[in-house]
C-alpha cells in the first residue's frame, strides 16, 4: 500500500494528541467511507494509542497518590 499513513510514534504524542487521534480513527471506522483495506491498520494503531493512554493515566494516578500522601505527612 503506497499511500499508507505515516503515524507519529505514540511516545512522541501528548496525551491530548493521542486521544484526538483515537477519536479521528473511531469516526473514520464508523463512517460509510471507511477503507476496509486499512481497517486492520487503524485497529492496530488504536490499540497502540489506547495502551499508551492507559499507561499515562496509570502513571499520573500513581504520581498524584504519592504527592497527596506526601502532603498529608
C-alpha positions, 0 to 999 in steps of 0.5 A, a space after each residue: 500500500 503506497 499511500 499508507 499513513 505515516 503515524 507519529 510514534 505514540 511516545 512522541 504524542 501528548 496525551 491530548 494528541 493521542 486521544 484526538 487521534 483515537 477519536 479521528 480513527 473511531 469516526 473514520 471506522 464508523 463512517 460509510 467511507 471507511 477503507 476496509 483495506 486499512 481497517 486492520 491498520 487503524 485497529 492496530 494503531 488504536 490499540 497502540 494509542 489506547 495502551 499508551 493512554 492507559 499507561 499515562 493515566 496509570 502513571 499520573 494516578 500513581 504520581 498524584 497518590 504519592 504527592 497527596 500522601 506526601 502532603 498529608 505527612 
